[in-house]
């Protein structure tokens, strides 16, 4: 899955058509190294014109020694003899201009051929995993949890994550993230027999944090035309292009939710500490048992988990018969961040709520996750280790 490093949105728009379907884009080199750490099968890095020549050459020299199967393609606004010479000496495989879309495509193709020759045709990348977020009761913070979980899983671009809004009548993922999609799942209606990653990419909206969103329809009546077969094929196609697909669902066992649950690898159940919600969650868990949905792969998240309400975590675990994976206390900062269009994981990575969502992400992945620094974040850890030799995903 090729990765493009470019901070300027204008350059990004010009370069992405020259990259293969499913390519990932990040804004800086730290995020690129985090991505490389997580993806041992990566074969090419394209460095856009906003990356200064000196750091670009340093990246090429480091990868040439530590990851020789990863080719570096340098993209410049203009070419000169000195830059070409230095690029060649640093081990950069190809240098193309910003306007040479075909040249970029061919450079990536050559990088893939070299990777195949060095590594052999085996070792195909691991398929993406689907994480469905569900609650049988509305108003528990399910969409807020879905958005922040997706951002925590992305880890600032270290993983490629798609957030799918399957609350087809009243989905709020886009507005929660202050996105204004020009396309949604509505444009896929009737395309059951032609769903592929290339088609779906045209329907996605990209968030500044490198997260992709497949938005719900703008009008509730469209949900009747979104078939379970279409949902199933979209989710399966997304597995080919993303590491994780987080699915936000409606608060009922409707066709869309049941289809997502049938496809899911991991299921996050969101509950609050009130008797009606816990009763509904218990019934939902019993229903999932009968349908054999995500048995052994369920993660309970308690939202607004305050001691003062009189129901302890231990009592919840006893009632529901499953452990609590994460708990988020009531905090005005969460609502303020959401209303500002910057979810808490992005706005305040060190906030206790952000840490709780990170714990939930770690429970889902089965490995430690650290929130990467985001542009405009409350704190920036410039010394975060790139850990190039850290073991990737199992």
N, C-alpha and C positions, 0 to 999 in steps of 0.2 A: 504494500500500500504506500505509494510514493508520498513524500512530505515536502511541502513548499514553505519556505521561511520568508515572510514578507510582512512588514508592518504597515505599509501604505495601502489603503483600500483601493485606490485607483490602480496601482500596479497589480494588486491581487486580482482585480476584475479582468485585467488584460492578460494575465498569465494563466489563470485557471482553465480557460478553454484549451490550452496546450497540454494540460496534465490529464492523465487517464481518469475515467470515472472512478469515484471512490477515493480519490486523493485527499490528503489531510493538509490543512493550512494552519500554521502557528505564526505568532508575531515576532518571536525573538529566539535567540540561540539556546537560552536556558530551557525553554519549552521543547525545542527540538531535541536536546540531549535527553530530556525526560522521556520523550516519545521513543527515542532510540533504545533507551533502557528497557522499555516495556515491549518492544517489538524486535525480537532477534531475527525475524524474517525480512526486515526492511532492506531494500536494495538500492534506493536512491534518495538523495537529498538535493533539492533545488534551492539555491540561495538567491533570493531576489535582489534587485538593485538597491534597496534600502539598507542592506547589510554591507557595511564598509569592507573594502578590499582586504585590509589587514586581518580582521577577525575571520573573514571567509577563508583566507589562506590558512589560518591557524586551525580552523575546523577540518579542512581537507587534510592537513598534515596529521592531525590526531586520528581521524578516521582511517587514514591510509595504514596506520600502524595497528590500531586497536580493533578496527572493523573493516578489514580489506575488501569484504564483499559489498560494502556500501559505496556506491559511486556518488561523487559530488558534481553537480551541474551548476555552473556559475552563470547568472543572468545579469547583464550590464546594460545600461542605457546606450553606451557607446563602447566600442572596442579599440584598444591601442596595442601596439607591439609590446610595450613594457608589461602591461597587465596580462597579456597572453603568455608571455615568457614566465612570469612569476606564477601564474596559475598552473602551467605545465610542470614547473619545478615542485610545486606543492602537492601534485598528484590529482589535480582536478581533471575529471574525465572529459568534460565538454564545456565550452563557453559559447553562449548564444546571446543575442540582443533581445531587449524587451519586446520588440515588435515581431520577432521571428517565432510565431506560434508553431509552425511546422518544424522548425529547427529544435524547439523545446520538446515537442512530441517525439521526434526521432532520437534525441539524446536520452530520453527516458527509456525508449524501447531498447537502445543499445545497452543501457545500464542493466535492464532486465536480462538481456541475452548473456551479458558477462556474469551476472549473478547465477544464472542457470548453469553456465559452464563451470563456475567455481564450486557451486554447491550441489549441482545435480538437480533433476526435476522433482525430487521428493521434498518432503518437509513443507507441504502446503500450510498456509497460515491457519491458525485456529479460527473456527467460526465464532461469530459474535454471540453473546449471551443476552437473552431477553429477561428483563426484570420488570415484573408487573406490580404496580402500586395500587392497592385496593382497600376499600373500607365499605362495609354495608350501610354506613350512615353518613349523610352529608354533613358538612360544616365542621369536620374534624381536622381540617388542614391538610387534606390529601394532596391537593395540587401544589401547595407550598412545599410539602415534603418531597413530591416528585421532582420539582424544579431544583431544589437544593441537593437532593440525592444525585441527580444527573450531573450537577456542577461538581460535586465531590468526587464522583467517579471519573469525570474528565480530568481532574487534578491539573487544571491549567493547560490542558492540551496534551498531557502525557498519554491519555487514552482518547480514542475517537468515540464520541457518544452521541446518539440520536435520541431525542425526547419526542415521543409520539403521544398526541392528545386524542384519546379514544372516548372522551366524554363528548360524543358526537352532537348532542343537543345544546349543551351549555359549557363547552370546554373553555377554560380560562388560562391555559398555559401561555398563549401568546401575550395576552394583556398583562399577565403577571411578570413577564420578562420585558415588557414595553417593546414588543415586536409588532410590526404591522405587515403581516404576510400578504404577498400578492397571489400566492397559491396555497392550497390546502389539500387535504385528502379528497375533497370534492372533485378536483380535476382528474382524479384517478377512477372515478365512477365509470363502470363499463369496460375497464381495461384489465379484467381478470386474466385474460389469456396473453397479455403482453407486458406484464409487470416484470421489470428488471431494475438493476441499480441505476442504470443510465436514466430511465424514465423517472424514478423516484427522486433523483438528485434535482431535477427541475422543479419539484414541488417543495423542497426544503427551504427553510429560512435560517440563515446563519446568525447566531448570536456572537457578540464581540469576544466571548470567552472561548471560542472555537467549538461551542456546542451547536448542533443542528437540531431544528425543530420541524416536525411535521404537524402542522396546525389542524385543529378541528374546523369543520365548516362554519361559515359565518351565520348561516340560518339553520334553525333546528330541524326544519322539514327535510333537509338533505339526508339525515341519518337513515331514513327509510330506504334510501338508494345505495347505501354503503353495505355491501353484502359480507357475510362471514368469510366467504371464499376470497374476496378482495383483501380483507384484513389479513387473513392467513398468509396470502402470497406476498403482501407488502412486508410483513414481519420477517418472513423467510428470506426475502431479497435483502432486507436491511442487515441480516446476519453476515452477508458477504462483504459489506462495506464498513461495518462499525464493530468496535470491540464490545460495546454494550448498547442495548436498546432499552430505554426506560419508558414504560407505558403507563400513562395516567388514565384511569378508568372512571366510569360513572359509578355512583353509589348503589348499584343494583346488579343482579346477575342477568343483564340483558345479553343479546346475541354478541355484541362487540366485546363485552367484558369476558364472556365465556370463551370466545375465540382466543382472546389474548391469554387467558389463564391456561387454555389448552396448549398454547405454544410456549408458555413461559418456562424458563429454567429456574428462576428464583422469584418468590412472591413476598412482597413487603405488605404487611397488614397494619394499617394505621388505626389507632384507638385513642380515646381520651378517657380520663378517670371519672366517668359517670356511669351509673347503673344501666340506663337504656342502651348506651353504646356498647358496653361490655356484653350485655345480653345479645345484641345483634351480632357482635363479632363471634361470640360462641356458636350461635346458629350458623353463621357463615363458615366457620371452621369445620363444623359437622357436615355441612353441605360439601365442602371441598374434600373432606375425607371420603364421602360417598362417591364423588366423581373422580377420586384419585388424582387430585390436582396438587402439584408441587409438594407432595409428601416428603418430608425430610429436608425441604428447601424453603421453609417459611421463616420470615424474620418479623418479629413483632416490634413496632415502634410506638411508644407512648408519647403523644403530643399533649402539651399543656399539663405536664406531669408535675403537679404541685402537691407537697405533703399536706397542705392545709385542707384539702378536699376530703380527707378521711379514708381514702382507699390506698393502701400501700402497694408497692410494686410486688411484694411477695404474695399479697392476696390476689392481685391480677394474674400472676403466674399460676396460682392454684386454681383460679376460676377457669382460665383458658387452657390450662394444661400445656403451656409452652413458655420458654424463657423470654425475657425482654431483651432485645438486641440493642436498643438505644432508647433514650428518653430525652425529650426536649421540654424544658420548663417554660412557663409563660414568660414572655419578654416583649416589651413594647418595641424593642429594637427590630424584632422580626417583622412586625407589621410596618414599621417605618421604612425598613429596607425594601420591602415588597412594594409599598406605595411609591417609593422613589424610583422603582424600576430596576433596582440592583439587589437581587436576593442576598440574604444574610451571608451565605457562603462566599459570595463574591465581595460583598461590601465590607465584611468584618471577619476575616478568616480565623481570628483567634477568639472569637466570641464563643461562649459555652454551647450555644445552639449550633454553630458551625462545627464545633468539635464533635457534637452528638451526631450530626449528619455524616461526618467523616467516619465515626465509629460504625454507623449503619452501612456505609459504603464498604468498609473493611469486612464487615460481616457477610455482605453480599459476595465480595470477590474472594474472600478467604485469605487475603494478604493485607499487610499494613498499607495504609494510604496516608499521604501527607498532603495537605492543601498547598498547592503551589501558589506563589505570589501572583496576584492579578493586578493589571493596571488600575491605579486608583484605589488599591486596597488599603486597609487601615495600617498595615505593617508590610514592609518589604524586606525579605531575608535575602540579601544579595550574596550571602555566602553559602546558599544551599548547595550541597554536594551534587554533582552530576551523576556520580556513581556509575560510570559507563560499563563497568564489569559486573554491576549488580545483576543477580539472577532475574531473568524475565519471568513471564507468566508460565505456570506449569502447563 
